[in-house]
Amino acid sequence: MPNDIGGVPTHPLIVHVPVVLVPVALIAVIAYFVARPWRRPLAWIAGALSGVGALGAMLAAASGESLEERVKETSALEDHAELGETAQVLAVVFFIVVVALVVYQEIRSRHGDDSPPSGKVATLASRRLVYPAIMVLLLISGGAAVVSLAVAGHAGAKITWENIDKTP
């Protein structure tokens, strides 16, 4: 991965991918639980958005490590790097749980959404058992990913802008 794009460090450009896509994926997940007729496409949309968001978080972490080697090391920079690592992990966890939602949705759609469960797979995908668990895991992992991305982004912005002369 290049260190710069058009003279601008790659890291501040790449961080916008997870910062935008992970919250939008969480919105798609929330819409999934609200808009019953749109569930199947929303599951796939959330999967795609969270997957690209998680990949963006991994690329942001990698480009951040590259940028970290070229700037003065401070405790604020170390904190930002640790927050970024946490955000990366949480974005990946959110993606994994969204994949579970997509798999669940596909199992339900193949067995009929309202039909009674029959067989081991259908019993496993029972609405009473798995659906609430996935919903809780999605909201917790998605919320944690969004908050951690915001906190890491705020720390990075403070590092960038705190030494800028604010007088016009």
Backbone bond lengths (Angstrom), bond angles and torsions (degrees), N, CA, C in turn:
res aa  C-N    CA-C-N  psi(-1)  N-CA   C-N-CA  omega(-1)  CA-C   N-CA-C  phi
1 M - - - 1.437 - - 1.529 107.94 -
2 P 1.333 116.73 135.17 1.465 118.44 179.70 1.527 111.31 -69.86
3 N 1.320 115.39 147.68 1.466 120.36 178.48 1.527 112.16 -74.91
4 D 1.337 116.06 -26.73 1.465 121.31 -177.81 1.514 109.77 -135.03
5 I 1.324 115.07 150.66 1.463 121.70 171.50 1.517 106.27 -128.54
6 G 1.311 115.96 111.46 1.463 120.53 -178.53 1.515 113.11 61.56
7 G 1.335 116.64 31.42 1.452 121.10 179.18 1.525 114.26 86.62
8 V 1.326 117.37 -4.21 1.466 121.75 178.76 1.525 107.87 -102.24
9 P 1.330 118.13 132.65 1.466 119.10 177.41 1.533 110.97 -54.91
10 T 1.321 116.32 141.48 1.458 122.24 -176.58 1.527 112.02 -63.35
11 H 1.328 117.86 -36.95 1.458 121.35 -173.70 1.530 114.18 -54.87
12 P 1.345 119.95 -52.16 1.471 117.77 -178.65 1.531 113.46 -66.25
13 L 1.318 116.96 -18.53 1.466 119.35 176.40 1.532 110.69 -80.44
14 I 1.326 116.50 -43.35 1.462 121.34 -175.72 1.527 112.20 -72.35
15 V 1.332 117.98 -32.93 1.467 119.68 -175.99 1.524 112.34 -59.85
16 H 1.313 117.31 -21.57 1.458 119.42 -179.62 1.529 112.47 -70.23
17 V 1.323 117.53 -22.41 1.471 120.02 178.82 1.531 110.56 -62.39
18 P 1.341 120.24 -58.03 1.469 117.98 179.13 1.523 113.35 -69.37
19 V 1.334 116.71 -32.12 1.464 119.81 -178.21 1.526 110.95 -63.64
20 V 1.315 117.71 -30.31 1.465 121.32 178.75 1.537 111.05 -92.26
21 L 1.335 117.14 -48.38 1.458 119.86 -169.92 1.528 114.84 -74.66
22 V 1.318 118.64 -35.05 1.470 119.48 -179.41 1.539 111.05 -65.45
23 P 1.340 119.87 -45.96 1.465 118.21 175.41 1.536 113.32 -63.41
24 V 1.328 117.39 -37.13 1.468 119.75 177.85 1.537 109.51 -66.00
25 A 1.325 117.72 -37.05 1.465 120.85 175.86 1.523 110.45 -63.33
26 L 1.330 117.32 -39.95 1.464 120.38 177.10 1.526 110.70 -64.06
27 I 1.314 117.43 -38.59 1.469 120.74 175.87 1.527 110.00 -63.00
28 A 1.333 117.55 -40.87 1.468 120.91 177.33 1.524 110.92 -63.37
29 V 1.324 117.04 -37.25 1.469 121.12 177.45 1.529 109.96 -65.13
30 I 1.311 117.06 -44.98 1.466 120.20 178.36 1.527 110.13 -62.11
31 A 1.332 117.06 -42.42 1.465 120.94 177.08 1.530 110.74 -61.95
32 Y 1.331 117.01 -35.50 1.471 121.75 177.73 1.528 110.18 -55.93
33 F 1.316 117.36 -43.47 1.458 120.89 -177.18 1.527 112.67 -76.44
34 V 1.336 116.81 -18.91 1.461 120.89 -177.51 1.531 111.77 -96.59
35 A 1.316 117.92 -40.38 1.470 123.02 -171.80 1.529 110.44 -102.17
36 R 1.304 116.48 83.94 1.461 122.15 -175.61 1.544 113.61 -52.86
37 P 1.327 119.96 -45.50 1.473 118.77 -177.75 1.530 114.11 -64.80
38 W 1.313 117.21 -20.68 1.458 121.77 -175.75 1.525 112.58 -102.29
39 R 1.308 118.15 10.76 1.462 120.87 -172.03 1.524 113.59 -58.61
40 R 1.301 117.62 -48.76 1.468 118.71 -175.81 1.529 111.62 -61.04
41 P 1.339 119.85 -52.29 1.473 117.80 178.67 1.524 113.13 -64.14
42 L 1.343 117.06 -35.47 1.461 119.44 179.56 1.523 111.70 -65.42
43 A 1.325 117.61 -35.56 1.469 120.33 176.91 1.527 109.73 -62.20
44 W 1.323 116.46 -45.14 1.468 120.24 179.69 1.529 111.63 -67.59
45 I 1.324 116.90 -39.08 1.470 120.39 177.64 1.521 110.02 -63.30
46 A 1.330 116.72 -46.02 1.467 120.51 178.07 1.525 110.57 -60.95
47 G 1.331 116.89 -39.11 1.465 120.64 178.03 1.518 112.19 -62.50
48 A 1.331 115.58 -45.85 1.468 119.04 179.76 1.529 111.41 -65.30
49 L 1.329 116.51 -46.14 1.464 120.19 -178.67 1.528 111.75 -63.91
50 S 1.332 116.38 -45.07 1.472 118.90 -178.97 1.524 110.75 -69.63
51 G 1.326 117.89 -32.13 1.465 120.82 177.62 1.522 111.91 -66.76
52 V 1.318 116.68 -46.93 1.469 120.24 178.05 1.525 109.48 -67.64
53 G 1.344 116.98 -36.06 1.466 120.34 176.95 1.520 111.77 -63.77
54 A 1.336 117.03 -42.59 1.474 120.74 178.30 1.527 110.46 -65.76
55 L 1.336 116.84 -41.76 1.467 120.12 176.43 1.527 110.09 -62.00
56 G 1.329 116.37 -41.51 1.459 120.23 177.14 1.521 111.99 -62.11
57 A 1.333 116.80 -37.20 1.471 120.22 178.01 1.527 110.29 -65.81
58 M 1.323 116.91 -38.92 1.474 120.01 178.07 1.525 110.55 -66.46
59 L 1.333 116.73 -42.88 1.469 120.13 178.18 1.527 111.18 -66.78
60 A 1.328 116.76 -36.53 1.465 119.93 177.58 1.524 110.52 -64.46
61 A 1.327 116.84 -40.85 1.472 119.86 178.08 1.525 110.54 -63.94
62 A 1.324 116.54 -42.85 1.471 120.05 -179.90 1.528 110.99 -65.38
63 S 1.324 117.00 -44.37 1.466 119.64 179.76 1.525 110.81 -69.71
64 G 1.331 117.35 -29.83 1.465 120.92 176.10 1.510 111.42 -66.66
65 E 1.333 116.64 -39.96 1.469 120.01 177.06 1.520 110.70 -63.27
66 S 1.325 116.02 -39.35 1.463 120.25 177.66 1.530 111.05 -64.96
67 L 1.318 116.84 -42.32 1.461 120.91 179.31 1.521 110.80 -69.07
68 E 1.326 117.17 -34.99 1.463 121.84 -178.81 1.529 111.61 -59.83
69 E 1.336 116.67 -30.82 1.459 121.10 179.24 1.528 112.11 -71.35
70 R 1.338 117.37 -17.88 1.458 120.81 -175.18 1.519 114.07 -104.93
71 V 1.334 117.75 -1.06 1.463 119.89 -178.98 1.526 109.88 -121.44
72 K 1.322 114.74 163.89 1.464 120.88 179.66 1.527 109.56 -65.50
73 E 1.321 115.46 131.09 1.463 120.26 -179.19 1.524 110.10 -80.34
74 T 1.324 115.50 128.54 1.462 121.90 177.61 1.523 108.30 -133.87
75 S 1.311 116.64 168.34 1.468 119.43 177.41 1.525 110.29 -66.67
76 A 1.333 117.27 -33.91 1.465 120.60 177.71 1.529 110.56 -64.77
77 L 1.329 116.37 -38.51 1.461 120.50 178.03 1.528 110.72 -66.65
78 E 1.321 116.85 -41.15 1.471 120.88 177.53 1.534 110.67 -62.80
79 D 1.332 116.02 -42.83 1.469 119.86 177.49 1.522 110.83 -61.04
80 H 1.336 116.27 -44.33 1.461 120.76 179.05 1.529 110.53 -61.24
81 A 1.325 117.43 -42.19 1.469 120.81 179.74 1.530 110.67 -62.79
82 E 1.322 117.07 -42.43 1.467 120.28 178.62 1.526 111.26 -66.42
83 L 1.323 117.09 -41.20 1.461 120.74 176.93 1.530 110.90 -63.07
84 G 1.331 116.00 -37.93 1.463 120.66 177.28 1.519 112.48 -64.86
85 E 1.323 116.67 -40.10 1.472 120.46 176.83 1.525 110.49 -62.91
86 T 1.320 116.69 -42.80 1.461 120.92 178.04 1.522 110.43 -62.76
87 A 1.318 116.84 -44.06 1.467 121.13 178.92 1.523 110.69 -61.24
88 Q 1.316 116.45 -39.79 1.467 120.80 178.48 1.524 110.36 -61.14
89 V 1.321 116.70 -48.96 1.472 121.05 -179.24 1.521 110.46 -61.23
90 L 1.329 117.42 -44.58 1.461 120.34 -178.16 1.528 112.00 -67.97
91 A 1.335 117.82 -34.31 1.465 120.51 176.30 1.533 110.44 -65.32
92 V 1.318 116.91 -39.07 1.472 120.80 177.81 1.535 110.41 -68.19
93 V 1.324 117.28 -41.96 1.473 120.68 177.71 1.531 109.88 -60.82
94 F 1.318 116.76 -44.35 1.468 120.72 177.67 1.527 110.07 -58.57
95 F 1.318 117.65 -45.03 1.461 121.42 178.65 1.534 110.73 -59.14
96 I 1.316 117.22 -43.71 1.465 120.79 -179.53 1.531 110.54 -61.93
97 V 1.321 117.12 -41.18 1.462 119.97 179.14 1.532 110.46 -69.16
98 V 1.321 117.97 -35.54 1.468 120.73 176.22 1.532 109.46 -65.38
99 V 1.326 117.86 -37.93 1.467 120.41 175.57 1.536 109.68 -60.71
100 A 1.325 117.09 -39.56 1.468 120.25 175.95 1.525 110.35 -60.84
101 L 1.322 117.57 -38.76 1.462 121.23 176.63 1.520 110.79 -62.67
102 V 1.326 117.01 -45.06 1.463 120.50 -179.88 1.529 110.10 -61.61
103 V 1.326 117.08 -44.75 1.467 120.89 178.63 1.526 109.79 -61.95
104 Y 1.317 116.46 -46.47 1.471 121.24 178.21 1.521 110.67 -57.41
105 Q 1.341 116.31 -47.07 1.460 121.44 -179.13 1.524 110.92 -60.93
106 E 1.321 117.52 -41.74 1.461 120.82 -179.99 1.529 111.31 -67.52
107 I 1.327 117.61 -39.84 1.469 120.77 176.52 1.521 109.48 -62.70
108 R 1.319 116.96 -45.51 1.469 120.38 179.95 1.527 111.08 -62.88
109 S 1.318 117.39 -42.44 1.469 119.56 -177.70 1.530 111.39 -69.17
110 R 1.301 118.43 -31.88 1.471 121.20 178.34 1.517 112.68 -74.46
111 H 1.324 116.57 -29.19 1.463 120.70 -178.86 1.523 112.24 -99.34
112 G 1.304 117.80 4.12 1.459 121.24 -177.40 1.509 109.78 83.34
113 D 1.315 116.72 118.09 1.458 121.80 -172.58 1.520 113.49 -60.28
114 D 1.319 117.45 -34.81 1.466 119.59 -175.91 1.519 113.35 -106.71
115 S 1.337 117.56 0.63 1.459 118.91 -179.80 1.524 109.99 -75.83
116 P 1.339 116.64 150.59 1.455 118.36 178.24 1.519 110.58 -67.19
117 P 1.322 118.09 145.92 1.455 120.37 -178.38 1.521 111.78 -64.63
118 S 1.332 115.37 140.22 1.462 120.58 174.28 1.517 107.54 -140.55
119 G 1.297 117.73 134.97 1.456 121.51 -177.78 1.520 110.62 87.18
120 K 1.341 114.64 168.56 1.466 119.75 -175.66 1.524 113.40 -67.00
121 V 1.342 116.20 -43.52 1.470 119.29 -178.18 1.521 110.13 -64.96
122 A 1.326 117.05 -45.55 1.461 119.97 -179.26 1.525 110.68 -65.95
123 T 1.320 117.57 -36.78 1.462 120.51 177.57 1.520 109.97 -64.97
124 L 1.322 116.50 -41.45 1.463 121.04 178.41 1.524 110.65 -61.11
125 A 1.331 115.63 -37.57 1.465 120.42 -178.11 1.521 112.17 -88.63
126 S 1.308 117.16 16.44 1.459 121.61 179.78 1.523 110.66 -54.70
127 R 1.311 115.57 134.97 1.464 121.35 -179.06 1.519 111.46 -58.53
128 R 1.306 117.93 -33.15 1.463 121.03 -177.55 1.520 112.98 -69.89
129 L 1.314 117.30 -26.08 1.459 120.69 -173.35 1.526 112.99 -102.64
130 V 1.311 115.92 -57.25 1.462 121.14 -170.01 1.524 112.84 -83.62
131 Y 1.319 116.86 -41.18 1.462 120.91 -175.30 1.528 112.67 -56.02
132 P 1.336 119.83 -50.85 1.464 118.86 178.34 1.530 112.70 -64.23
133 A 1.326 116.60 -36.01 1.470 119.53 179.42 1.522 110.70 -64.77
134 I 1.325 116.60 -44.55 1.466 120.10 178.71 1.527 109.86 -64.30
135 M 1.329 117.03 -41.49 1.459 120.20 -179.76 1.528 110.79 -59.93
136 V 1.313 117.05 -47.07 1.466 120.60 -179.57 1.526 110.36 -64.67
137 L 1.338 117.16 -45.46 1.473 120.65 179.45 1.518 111.65 -62.13
138 L 1.329 116.98 -39.33 1.467 120.38 178.90 1.525 111.42 -64.54
139 L 1.318 116.37 -46.42 1.461 118.93 -178.06 1.525 111.64 -67.21
140 I 1.330 117.03 -38.80 1.467 119.73 178.73 1.524 111.00 -69.81
141 S 1.333 116.83 -49.75 1.472 119.18 -177.26 1.524 111.41 -68.12
142 G 1.333 116.87 -39.94 1.463 119.88 178.38 1.515 111.91 -66.64
143 G 1.323 116.17 -44.72 1.467 119.50 177.83 1.514 111.74 -62.63
144 A 1.329 116.58 -42.77 1.467 120.31 179.05 1.529 110.93 -63.84
145 A 1.334 116.87 -40.46 1.468 120.37 179.38 1.532 110.79 -64.31
146 V 1.326 116.50 -44.96 1.466 120.35 -179.23 1.530 110.73 -63.88
147 V 1.327 116.60 -46.21 1.466 120.06 -179.95 1.524 110.41 -63.22
148 S 1.329 117.57 -44.16 1.469 119.62 -178.39 1.530 111.32 -65.60
149 L 1.330 117.53 -36.57 1.466 120.11 176.28 1.529 110.35 -64.99
150 A 1.325 116.92 -40.26 1.467 120.17 179.16 1.528 111.20 -65.91
151 V 1.321 116.73 -42.71 1.467 120.78 -179.42 1.534 110.38 -65.99
152 A 1.330 116.79 -45.06 1.470 120.09 178.40 1.522 110.59 -63.92
153 G 1.323 116.39 -41.93 1.466 120.19 178.56 1.515 112.45 -63.90
154 H 1.311 116.16 -40.30 1.467 119.93 178.16 1.533 110.59 -63.43
155 A 1.334 115.89 -42.89 1.475 119.50 178.73 1.524 110.61 -62.54
156 G 1.324 117.16 -41.21 1.467 120.73 178.14 1.519 111.89 -66.11
157 A 1.319 117.06 -40.28 1.462 120.44 178.78 1.530 111.00 -65.31
158 K 1.327 116.72 -39.51 1.473 119.79 177.96 1.524 110.56 -61.37
159 I 1.331 117.06 -42.73 1.465 120.49 178.80 1.525 110.13 -60.70
160 T 1.320 115.59 -42.91 1.459 120.87 -176.31 1.516 112.17 -69.55
161 W 1.326 116.77 -42.90 1.455 119.85 -169.25 1.516 115.41 -101.23
162 E 1.327 119.18 -8.79 1.464 119.24 -175.45 1.525 113.43 -68.78
163 N 1.300 119.21 -22.67 1.473 121.27 -178.21 1.524 112.80 -100.48
164 I 1.321 115.87 8.80 1.474 119.91 178.84 1.532 108.71 -84.57
165 D 1.337 116.50 135.52 1.460 121.04 176.78 1.515 108.31 -67.19
166 K 1.323 117.15 121.22 1.455 121.90 -174.98 1.527 113.46 -90.79
167 T 1.311 118.01 -1.09 1.459 120.35 179.92 1.522 108.72 -82.31
168 P 1.325 116.89 137.86 1.474 119.16 -178.82 1.496 113.88 -72.47
